[in-house]
Amino acid sequence: MDLAMKPEDVAFRDEVRAFLKENLTEDLKAHARLTPGILADQDLRVEWLKRLYKRGWAAPSWPKQYGGAGFNVMQRFIWASECAAAGAPAGSNMGLSMVGPTLMGHGTEEQKAHYLPRILDGTDWWCQGYSEPGSGSDLASLQCRAVSDGDDYIINGTKLWTTGAHQSNKMFCLVRTDTSAKPQEGISFILIDDFPAKGIKIDPIITLAGDHEVNQVFFDDVRVPKKNRVGAENNGWTVAKYLLEFERGGAAHGAALKNALNKLRTMAGMERDGDGRKLIDDPAFRRKIDELDVEATSVEFTEHRIMSQLSNGQNPGAAASIIKLKGADTNQKITELGVEAIAYYAQPDVIEARTWGSNTKPVGADHTLMVMPKYLNTRAQTIFGGSNEVQRNIMAKAVLGL
Ligand SMILES: Cc1cc2nc3c(=O)[nH]c(=O)nc-3n(C[C@H](O)[C@H](O)[C@H](O)COP(=O)(O)OP(=O)(O)OC[C@H]3O[C@@H](n4cnc5c(N)ncnc54)[C@H](O)[C@@H]3O)c2cc1C
């Protein structure tokens, strides 16, 4: 893996910068800045995707044959770094990051032809129905039941912590199709096309930061055609695990971490320490930032390895767990240092000041506004997509052979 920029990489970087200058509107940037997690405004999410789609860049990691950008490793790195530095909305699109790669690996030709273009052009937004009450880390114990009825399944049960269910028109879901088999062997992977259809109820869950990102979804006799199953009946666990590698390994952590650190440095240049000097000139604080920079660099290089594997047609494997764990840990530490930097200005949470279109001002300087919401939002990062403990278990088995 040669990461030195060649002339064609510099040309590509300039092309990306020109695209971002023209397409990343002030509305998109402002909204992305005011969002601690995923973009709350669905219209803006669609608008951003459509702009990317028009340029052929909606799916940087998908191969060209499926309408992806077909970027090489270096181009993906440049793309992620430039987007993060320019303040583009974080790419939380489960269709692009999870459903697409899973269908490419396990879907039928008909499923690929139908769903992939609709993900790319923003017709479909997907949410993930894996977790249930009592079935998160122990996912194989899930109870949501799909009973065969002719050409259909009839689904009853509930899914918990479903990110973006309220912004989605499709759900990919794990359901129990056999109660007599071993837990892993009685699960099927289903695409719910008509979401939310009759019989589906979505209840919001408001998080610690005051945001609506997650939900609980209830199914009451929901009919789904069997042709919407991915993989064989009762073989959903294999498909589910394949998808999880993309969920854990697909995010552009390194560039986002480096960008968050740059913002932290700027902020520390505006804050004072107890002796009245700029916080950034305090050697103890600087050391903390530099230590995190080393961690962010290690995440970035692991990510390059994963990208390189993906470009060679391999799936991320256990490296996805390494990056999920280290990326989440480092991000949490960066947001902790942010809270330390602004000290007591972290306390007042002026939710109106970060409401889209509001002219309410934060209590402290502008740069303090999103520090606490981001800190609170990132607490979930070491839980969703598989907790740190679960990632360590995977690494212990798959990497260390314990
Ligand atoms: C913000 C957020 C968004 C989410 N979005 C989605 C989504 O869109 N779709 C979806 O399906 N799910 C989603 N989840 C659910 C997420 O995947 C689960 O919360 C996660 O897998 C943990 O499961 P749990 O909540 O049941 O906790 P538990 O599994 O009950 O875990 C509780 C604690 O026990 C530890 N633990 C559990 N098992 C072990 C073990 N074997 N060894 C060591 N320690 C263990 C865990 O690490 C954790 O600290 C989301 C969760 C959050 C918080």
The ligand as an SDF file (V2000), in Angstrom:
LIG
                    3D

 53 58  0  0  0  0  0  0  0  0999 V2000
  -27.5420    4.6230   19.6440 C   0  0  0  0  0  0  0  0  0  0  0  0
  -27.7710    3.1930   19.2830 C   0  0  0  0  0  0  0  0  0  0  0  0
  -28.1490    2.8770   17.9870 C   0  0  0  0  0  0  0  0  0  0  0  0
  -28.4240    1.5510   17.6400 C   0  0  0  0  0  0  0  0  0  0  0  0
  -28.8870    1.2770   16.3750 N   0  0  0  0  0  0  0  0  0  0  0  0
  -29.2810    0.0200   16.0710 C   0  0  0  0  0  0  0  0  0  0  0  0
  -29.9050   -0.2690   14.8010 C   0  0  0  0  0  0  0  0  0  0  0  0
  -30.0780    0.6160   13.9480 O   0  0  0  0  0  0  0  0  0  0  0  0
  -30.3270   -1.5290   14.5640 N   0  0  0  0  0  0  0  0  0  0  0  0
  -30.1570   -2.5320   15.4690 C   0  0  0  0  0  0  0  0  0  0  0  0
  -30.5340   -3.6570   15.1830 O   0  0  0  0  0  0  0  0  0  0  0  0
  -29.5700   -2.3100   16.6760 N   0  0  0  0  0  0  0  0  0  0  0  0
  -29.1460   -1.0560   17.0000 C   0  0  0  0  0  0  0  0  0  0  0  0
  -28.5700   -0.7900   18.2340 N   0  0  0  0  0  0  0  0  0  0  0  0
  -28.4960   -1.8730   19.2090 C   0  0  0  0  0  0  0  0  0  0  0  0
  -27.0830   -2.3080   19.5260 C   0  0  0  0  0  0  0  0  0  0  0  0
  -26.5530   -3.1100   18.5060 O   0  0  0  0  0  0  0  0  0  0  0  0
  -27.1300   -3.0460   20.8770 C   0  0  0  0  0  0  0  0  0  0  0  0
  -27.4880   -2.0850   21.8590 O   0  0  0  0  0  0  0  0  0  0  0  0
  -25.8120   -3.6780   21.2330 C   0  0  0  0  0  0  0  0  0  0  0  0
  -25.5480   -4.7720   20.3930 O   0  0  0  0  0  0  0  0  0  0  0  0
  -25.7650   -4.1420   22.7220 C   0  0  0  0  0  0  0  0  0  0  0  0
  -26.8460   -4.9430   22.9940 O   0  0  0  0  0  0  0  0  0  0  0  0
  -27.7860   -4.6710   24.2700 P   0  0  0  0  0  0  0  0  0  0  0  0
  -28.2220   -3.2350   24.2000 O   0  0  0  0  0  0  0  0  0  0  0  0
  -28.8460   -5.7010   24.2660 O   0  0  0  0  0  0  0  0  0  0  0  0
  -26.8690   -4.8160   25.5180 O   0  0  0  0  0  0  0  0  0  0  0  0
  -26.3760   -6.2240   26.2170 P   0  0  0  0  0  0  0  0  0  0  0  0
  -26.0960   -7.2070   25.1290 O   0  0  0  0  0  0  0  0  0  0  0  0
  -27.4160   -6.5570   27.2260 O   0  0  0  0  0  0  0  0  0  0  0  0
  -25.0540   -5.7800   26.8720 O   0  0  0  0  0  0  0  0  0  0  0  0
  -24.9820   -5.1700   28.1620 C   0  0  0  0  0  0  0  0  0  0  0  0
  -23.5160   -5.1250   28.5910 C   0  0  0  0  0  0  0  0  0  0  0  0
  -23.0060   -6.4650   28.7340 O   0  0  0  0  0  0  0  0  0  0  0  0
  -21.8440   -6.6470   27.9430 C   0  0  0  0  0  0  0  0  0  0  0  0
  -21.8140   -8.0010   27.3740 N   0  0  0  0  0  0  0  0  0  0  0  0
  -22.8370   -8.6330   26.7660 C   0  0  0  0  0  0  0  0  0  0  0  0
  -22.4420   -9.8580   26.3390 N   0  0  0  0  0  0  0  0  0  0  0  0
  -21.1450   -9.9960   26.6890 C   0  0  0  0  0  0  0  0  0  0  0  0
  -20.1800  -11.0310   26.5000 C   0  0  0  0  0  0  0  0  0  0  0  0
  -20.4860  -12.1760   25.8850 N   0  0  0  0  0  0  0  0  0  0  0  0
  -18.9230  -10.8210   26.9940 N   0  0  0  0  0  0  0  0  0  0  0  0
  -18.6010   -9.6710   27.6280 C   0  0  0  0  0  0  0  0  0  0  0  0
  -19.4850   -8.6560   27.8320 N   0  0  0  0  0  0  0  0  0  0  0  0
  -20.7390   -8.8100   27.3630 C   0  0  0  0  0  0  0  0  0  0  0  0
  -21.9610   -5.6230   26.8280 C   0  0  0  0  0  0  0  0  0  0  0  0
  -20.7020   -5.2750   26.2940 O   0  0  0  0  0  0  0  0  0  0  0  0
  -22.6100   -4.4570   27.5620 C   0  0  0  0  0  0  0  0  0  0  0  0
  -21.6270   -3.6990   28.2250 O   0  0  0  0  0  0  0  0  0  0  0  0
  -28.2660    0.5210   18.5890 C   0  0  0  0  0  0  0  0  0  0  0  0
  -27.8610    0.8420   19.9100 C   0  0  0  0  0  0  0  0  0  0  0  0
  -27.6140    2.1600   20.2570 C   0  0  0  0  0  0  0  0  0  0  0  0
  -27.2100    2.4540   21.6640 C   0  0  0  0  0  0  0  0  0  0  0  0
  1  2  1  0
  2  3  1  0
  2 52  2  0
  3  4  2  0
  4  5  1  0
  4 50  1  0
  5  6  2  0
  6  7  1  0
  6 13  1  0
  7  8  2  0
  7  9  1  0
  9 10  1  0
 10 11  2  0
 10 12  1  0
 12 13  2  0
 13 14  1  0
 14 15  1  0
 14 50  1  0
 15 16  1  0
 16 17  1  0
 16 18  1  0
 18 19  1  0
 18 20  1  0
 20 21  1  0
 20 22  1  0
 22 23  1  0
 23 24  1  0
 24 25  2  0
 24 26  1  0
 24 27  1  0
 27 28  1  0
 28 29  2  0
 28 30  1  0
 28 31  1  0
 31 32  1  0
 32 33  1  0
 33 34  1  0
 33 48  1  0
 34 35  1  0
 35 36  1  0
 35 46  1  0
 36 37  1  0
 36 45  1  0
 37 38  2  0
 38 39  1  0
 39 40  1  0
 39 45  2  0
 40 41  1  0
 40 42  2  0
 42 43  1  0
 43 44  2  0
 44 45  1  0
 46 47  1  0
 46 48  1  0
 48 49  1  0
 50 51  2  0
 51 52  1  0
 52 53  1  0
M  END
$$$$
